[in-house]
């Protein structure tokens, strides 16, 4: 057990105080679980978030800098100083920002603060996508054909692309969140795309290393949620389908994944557990795979809580943040795979302040109206409220709508009802709600036969329909 954690007595908290180093709905979500566990919370915030729902809900808040992330949420010295000043024994990083930064985790350890996540060396190994590929291949997981190491010059670039064949996807080795990824389908696009992706990786991740993988054109994106503790226990909590994406970023997620071929679910979950054991993983993590027909291949590990974790919570009844905190305090998992057997179907839709008609351009502005849906088996994770001004500095996520139902058809219908109740308005504010309704009505999606190409196919169908009209 960490020296900063208090032994779990008769109902006593595992930590006295946890600092939440994030913002938005995930900060509020962590605060709520901490409160249920009897743990005091501190939320750090930028000047742009001084009136946020998370700040209002926390026991204490500390302003750490201006709205620009690199001077606030991405600036470790201010976050660590806030933790030391407020007596926080642990930091929960949420997702994004510093959640997968091994250097930040190491700084926390050096200051006697528990980082609620994997050990720094594990995060470094898995955060480097190229190294993670090698590690998982060595553990017996299937991997997408690609470069054996990062590619740094045109000679290696063309040799690798010729070996694996077009189309290829060029990925930032330190990437995440759908950024630093570019698909190449034509040879004359290879070199300029390679240079552009490296430049993006350098600007976003301060690391311009990239690698290549064969691009599976009509694959499904399926991920497995794992929990692991420091006592050698690893369990999986089933799988999620995250195939509805725009620019490699997810819009709709569901659990269980529909329509997997016989035996595929067992193959994926067993592979994820094997990979977690090989990596020495602890905490909550996600192993991501591509699935095409009867073929499956590992692509990466996310060393944090995922945006879409509520669908797993809905079908298992397990609070993933609670398990993260317990593991960080040195306790064994409180759940088994028997506890985690899914019941029914859960779907999550991300409602973003974006304009789909303008290539999903962000739409910051003040919310005049914000009325989320409700009703049986409907959960809304949000930090927005009427009068709140959407800042221009951060991710455009406004809310996550999560529904549960006994079967998939009922879950889709419940989600359509819930989204139809949402009322969001403000000068210049557009959202993805209408697009999400279109996805839920699409016959390919309703049949569970969709892939990561769904939105592109839907756009093509709409173009064909307008041409025919």
C-alpha positions in Angstrom: 0.0 0.0 0.0 1.2 3.5 -0.8 2.5 5.4 2.2 0.1 8.2 1.3 -3.0 6.0 1.6 -4.8 5.4 4.8 -5.6 1.8 5.6 -9.2 1.0 4.8 -10.9 0.6 8.1 -14.6 0.1 8.9 -15.9 2.2 6.1 -13.1 4.7 6.3 -11.9 6.5 3.2 -8.8 5.2 1.3 -7.4 8.8 0.9 -8.4 11.8 2.9 -8.2 14.1 -0.1 -8.0 13.6 -3.9 -7.1 16.4 -6.3 -8.8 16.2 -9.7 -6.4 17.4 -12.4 -9.0 17.9 -15.1 -12.1 19.7 -16.1 -15.6 19.3 -17.6 -17.8 16.2 -17.1 -14.9 13.9 -16.1 -13.8 16.1 -13.3 -17.4 16.3 -12.0 -17.8 12.5 -12.4 -14.7 11.8 -10.3 -15.8 14.3 -7.6 -19.1 12.4 -7.3 -17.5 9.0 -6.8 -15.1 10.5 -4.2 -18.0 12.0 -2.3 -19.7 8.6 -2.2 -16.5 7.1 -0.8 -16.1 9.8 1.9 -13.1 11.4 0.2 -12.6 15.2 0.2 -12.0 16.6 -3.3 -9.9 19.5 -4.7 -10.5 20.6 -8.3 -7.9 22.7 -10.1 -9.2 25.0 -12.8 -8.2 27.6 -15.3 -9.6 31.2 -15.4 -12.0 30.0 -18.1 -13.4 27.3 -15.8 -13.8 29.3 -12.6 -17.6 28.9 -12.6 -17.6 25.3 -13.8 -19.9 22.6 -12.4 -16.9 20.7 -11.1 -15.6 23.7 -9.2 -19.0 24.2 -7.7 -19.2 20.5 -6.6 -15.8 20.1 -5.1 -14.9 20.7 -1.5 -12.1 23.1 -2.6 -10.8 24.6 -5.8 -7.5 26.1 -6.9 -7.0 28.3 -9.9 -3.8 27.2 -11.6 -3.5 29.4 -14.7 -5.2 31.0 -17.8 -7.5 29.3 -20.2 -4.7 28.1 -22.5 -4.1 24.4 -21.5 -0.3 24.5 -21.6 -0.3 27.2 -18.9 -2.9 25.4 -16.7 -4.1 21.8 -17.2 -0.9 20.8 -19.0 1.5 22.6 -16.5 2.6 20.0 -13.8 4.3 22.5 -11.4 1.1 24.3 -10.6 -1.0 21.1 -10.3 1.5 19.5 -7.9 1.9 22.7 -5.9 -1.9 22.8 -5.5 -1.9 19.2 -4.3 0.8 19.8 -1.7 -0.8 23.1 -0.5 -4.3 21.5 -0.1 -3.0 18.3 1.5 -4.1 16.0 -1.3 -2.5 12.5 -1.0 -3.5 11.5 -4.6 -4.2 13.0 -8.0 -6.9 11.7 -10.4 -5.9 12.8 -13.9 -9.2 12.0 -15.6 -8.7 11.6 -19.4 -6.8 13.7 -21.8 -4.4 16.4 -20.6 -1.8 14.7 -18.3 -3.6 11.5 -17.8 -1.1 9.4 -19.9 2.0 11.5 -19.2 4.6 9.3 -17.5 6.7 12.3 -16.6 3.8 13.8 -14.7 3.2 10.5 -12.9 6.9 10.4 -11.9 6.8 14.0 -10.6 3.8 13.0 -8.5 5.7 10.1 -7.0 8.8 12.2 -6.3 6.6 14.6 -4.3 4.9 11.8 -2.3 1.6 12.0 -4.2 -0.2 8.9 -5.5 -0.9 9.1 -9.2 -4.2 7.3 -9.8 -3.2 5.3 -12.8 -0.4 2.9 -14.0 3.2 3.2 -12.9 5.2 5.7 -14.9 7.4 3.1 -16.5 4.3 1.1 -17.6 2.7 4.2 -19.0 5.9 5.1 -20.9 6.1 1.6 -22.4 2.4 1.5 -23.5 2.1 5.2 -24.4 4.7 4.7 -27.1 2.4 3.1 -29.7 5.3 1.5 -31.6 6.8 -0.1 -28.4 3.4 -1.2 -27.3 2.9 -3.0 -30.6 6.2 -4.9 -30.0 5.3 -5.8 -26.4 1.9 -7.1 -27.3 3.2 -9.1 -30.3 5.7 -10.7 -27.9 2.8 -11.6 -25.6 1.1 -13.4 -28.4 -1.5 -10.8 -29.4 -2.2 -10.3 -33.1 -1.1 -6.9 -34.4 -1.9 -5.0 -37.6 0.9 -5.4 -40.2 3.1 -2.4 -40.0 6.6 -1.0 -39.3 8.7 -2.8 -36.8 9.9 0.5 -35.5 9.3 4.2 -36.0 9.9 5.6 -39.4 12.1 8.7 -39.7 13.1 9.1 -43.4 11.7 8.8 -46.9 13.7 5.6 -47.7 12.2 3.7 -44.7 8.8 5.2 -45.4 8.6 3.9 -49.0 10.1 0.5 -48.1 7.6 0.0 -45.3 4.6 1.1 -47.3 5.6 -1.1 -50.2 6.0 -4.1 -47.9 2.6 -3.7 -46.2 0.7 -2.2 -49.1 -1.7 0.7 -49.5 -3.8 2.0 -47.9 -1.6 2.8 -44.8 -2.2 4.8 -41.8 0.6 7.0 -40.4 0.4 7.3 -36.6 2.2 9.4 -34.1 4.0 7.1 -31.7 3.1 9.4 -28.8 -0.4 10.0 -30.1 -3.8 9.7 -28.6 -7.4 11.0 -28.7 -7.6 10.4 -32.5 -4.9 13.1 -33.2 -1.7 12.5 -35.2 -3.3 9.9 -37.5 -3.5 10.2 -41.3 -4.6 7.7 -43.9 -2.8 7.4 -47.3 -4.5 5.8 -50.2 -2.3 7.1 -53.1 1.5 6.8 -53.5 1.8 10.5 -54.4 0.2 11.4 -51.0 2.6 9.3 -49.0 5.6 11.7 -48.5 3.6 14.9 -48.0 1.3 13.1 -45.5 4.3 11.7 -43.7 5.8 15.1 -43.3 2.5 16.7 -42.2 1.8 14.0 -39.7 5.2 14.4 -38.2 4.7 18.1 -37.9 1.4 17.6 -36.2 2.9 15.1 -33.8 5.7 17.5 -33.0 3.2 20.4 -32.3 0.7 18.4 -30.4 2.8 15.8 -28.5 6.3 17.4 -28.7 7.4 14.1 -30.3 7.6 13.7 -34.1 8.1 10.0 -34.2 5.6 8.1 -36.4 5.0 4.5 -37.5 3.0 2.9 -40.2 0.2 0.3 -40.1 -1.9 -1.3 -42.8 -5.2 0.6 -42.9 -8.2 -1.7 -42.6 -10.8 0.1 -44.7 -14.0 -1.3 -43.3 -13.0 -2.6 -39.9 -14.8 -2.3 -36.6 -13.2 -0.6 -33.6 -13.7 -2.8 -30.6 -12.1 -2.3 -27.2 -11.8 -4.3 -24.0 -12.0 -2.7 -20.6 -9.6 -4.2 -18.0 -9.0 -3.7 -14.3 -5.8 -4.7 -12.7 -4.4 -4.4 -9.2 -1.0 -4.6 -7.6 -1.7 -8.1 -6.3 -1.6 -9.9 -9.7 -5.3 -9.8 -10.4 -6.5 -8.8 -13.8 -10.1 -9.0 -14.9 -11.9 -7.9 -18.1 -15.3 -6.1 -18.0 -16.3 -7.1 -21.5 -16.0 -5.1 -24.8 -17.3 -2.0 -26.3 -17.9 -1.1 -30.0 -16.6 2.3 -30.9 -16.8 2.2 -34.7 -18.9 5.4 -35.2 -16.2 8.0 -35.5 -15.3 11.2 -37.2 -11.6 12.0 -37.8 -10.7 8.9 -35.8 -12.6 10.3 -32.7 -15.6 8.4 -31.4 -19.2 9.6 -31.4 -21.2 6.5 -30.4 -20.1 3.6 -28.2 -22.0 0.6 -27.0 -21.6 -2.6 -25.0 -21.6 -5.4 -25.7 -20.4 -5.1 -29.3 -23.1 -6.3 -31.7 -22.7 -9.0 -34.2 -19.2 -10.3 -33.4 -18.5 -13.6 -35.0 -18.5 -16.8 -32.9 -15.6 -16.9 -30.5 -14.4 -13.3 -31.2 -15.5 -11.9 -27.9 -13.5 -14.6 -26.0 -10.5 -14.0 -28.2 -10.5 -10.3 -27.6 -11.0 -10.4 -23.8 -8.5 -13.2 -23.3 -5.9 -11.2 -25.4 -6.5 -8.0 -23.3 -6.0 -9.9 -20.0 -2.8 -11.5 -21.4 -1.6 -8.1 -22.6 -2.2 -6.4 -19.2 -0.3 -9.2 -17.4 2.6 -8.9 -19.8 2.8 -5.1 -19.3 2.5 -5.3 -15.5 -0.6 -3.1 -15.8 -2.4 -1.6 -12.8 -5.6 0.4 -12.7 -8.3 0.8 -15.3 -7.1 0.5 -18.9 -8.5 -0.2 -22.4 -7.0 -2.5 -25.0 -8.2 -1.5 -28.5 -8.5 -3.8 -31.5 -9.6 -3.7 -35.1 -12.0 -6.4 -36.2 -12.7 -7.3 -39.8 -14.7 -10.5 -40.4 -13.0 -13.2 -38.4 -9.7 -11.3 -38.2 -8.7 -9.2 -35.2 -5.6 -7.2 -34.4 -4.4 -5.1 -31.5 -3.8 -1.4 -32.1 -3.1 0.3 -28.8 -3.6 0.6 -25.0 -5.2 3.6 -23.4 -3.7 3.9 -19.9 -6.6 5.8 -18.3 -10.3 6.0 -17.8 -12.1 6.3 -21.2 -14.7 8.8 -22.2 -17.0 5.9 -23.0 -16.5 4.1 -19.6 -20.2 4.7 -18.6 -21.5 2.0 -21.0 -19.4 -0.6 -19.2 -20.7 0.7 -15.9 -24.2 0.5 -17.2 -24.0 -3.2 -18.2 -21.9 -4.4 -15.3 -23.0 -2.2 -12.4 -19.3 -1.5 -11.5 -18.0 2.0 -10.7 -14.7 2.1 -12.6 -13.4 5.2 -10.9 -14.0 3.6 -7.5 -11.9 0.7 -8.5 -9.2 3.0 -9.8 -9.0 4.7 -6.4 -9.0 1.4 -4.5 -6.1 0.1 -6.7 -4.1 3.3 -6.3 -4.4 2.9 -2.5 -2.9 -0.6 -2.8 -6.0 -2.6 -2.3 -7.0 -5.6 -4.4 -9.8 -5.4 -6.9 -13.3 -5.7 -5.3 -14.8 -7.4 -8.4 -14.3 -10.6 -10.4 -15.2 -11.4 -13.9 -18.2 -13.2 -12.6 -19.4 -9.8 -11.1 -18.7 -8.2 -14.5 -20.9 -10.3 -16.7 -22.8 -7.8 -18.9 -26.6 -7.5 -18.5 -28.6 -5.9 -21.3 -27.2 -3.3 -23.7 -25.9 0.2 -23.1 -25.2 2.9 -25.7 -23.4 6.3 -25.3 -23.7 9.3 -27.6 -21.4 12.2 -27.3 -23.1 15.5 -27.7 -20.4 18.0 -28.9 -20.6 21.7 -29.5 -19.7 21.2 -33.2 -21.1 21.9 -36.6 -21.1 18.7 -38.6 -21.9 20.7 -41.8 -18.6 22.6 -41.4 -16.4 19.5 -40.9 -17.2 19.4 -37.2 -15.9 22.9 -36.5 -16.1 23.8 -32.8 -18.9 26.2 -31.8 -18.0 28.0 -28.6 -20.5 30.5 -27.2 -22.9 31.1 -24.3 -25.7 28.5 -23.6 -29.0 30.2 -23.4 -30.9 26.9 -23.1 -29.6 23.6 -21.8 -32.1 21.0 -20.8 -30.8 17.4 -20.7 -33.1 14.4 -21.1 -34.2 12.1 -18.3 -36.5 9.1 -17.7 -35.9 5.4 -16.9 -32.4 4.1 -17.5 -31.1 7.4 -18.9 -27.8 8.8 -17.6 -26.4 12.2 -18.6 -22.8 13.1 -17.7 -22.4 16.8 -18.3 -20.9 19.9 -16.9 -22.9 22.4 -18.9 -25.8 24.6 -17.7 -27.8 27.6 -18.9 -25.7 30.7 -18.9 -22.4 28.8 -19.1 -20.0 30.0 -21.8 -18.3 27.2 -23.8 -14.6 28.1 -23.8 -12.7 28.0 -27.1 -9.6 26.3 -25.6 -10.8 22.8 -24.9 -12.5 19.7 -26.3 -16.0 20.5 -27.5 -17.8 17.7 -25.5 -21.0 19.1 -23.9 -22.6 16.0 -22.6 -22.6 12.2 -22.8 -26.0 10.5 -23.0 -26.0 6.9 -21.8 -29.0 4.6 -22.0 -29.5 1.0 -20.9 -32.2 -1.5 -22.1 -32.6 -5.2 -22.1 -31.8 -5.5 -25.8 -30.1 -3.4 -28.5 -33.2 -2.4 -30.4 -34.8 -1.1 -27.2 -31.6 0.7 -26.3 -31.5 2.4 -29.7 -35.1 3.5 -29.4 -34.5 4.8 -25.9 -31.5 6.8 -27.1 -33.5 8.3 -29.9 -36.2 9.3 -27.4 -33.6 10.8 -25.0 -31.7 12.8 -27.7 -35.1 14.1 -29.0 -35.7 15.6 -25.5 -32.4 17.5 -25.4 -32.7 21.2 -25.7 -29.5 23.1 -26.4 -29.4 26.7 -27.8 -27.3 29.8 -27.8 -25.9 32.3 -30.3 -23.7 30.4 -32.8 -23.9 27.1 -30.8 -24.5 24.0 -33.0 -24.3 20.4 -31.7 -24.0 16.9 -33.1 -27.4 15.9 -31.8 -29.1 15.8 -35.2 -26.2 13.8 -36.7 -26.5 11.3 -33.8 -30.2 10.9 -34.5 -29.3 10.1 -38.2 -26.8 7.5 -37.1 -29.3 5.8 -34.8 -31.8 5.7 -37.7 -29.3 4.3 -40.2 -30.3 0.8 -41.3 -26.6 -0.4 -41.3 -26.1 0.8 -37.8 -29.4 -0.6 -36.6 -28.4 -4.0 -38.0 -25.1 -3.9 -36.1 -23.2 -4.2 -39.4 -21.4 -0.8 -39.3 -17.7 -0.1 -39.4 -15.4 2.9 -39.0 -16.5 4.0 -42.5 -20.1 4.5 -41.5 -20.2 8.3 -41.4 -18.3 8.5 -44.8 -20.9 6.1 -46.2 -23.8 8.0 -44.8 -22.4 11.2 -46.3 -22.0 9.5 -49.7 -25.6 8.2 -49.5 -26.8 11.7 -48.7 -24.9 13.1 -51.7 -26.3 10.5 -54.0 -29.8 11.2 -52.7 -29.4 14.9 -53.3 -28.1 14.3 -56.8 -31.0 11.9 -57.6 -33.5 14.5 -56.3 
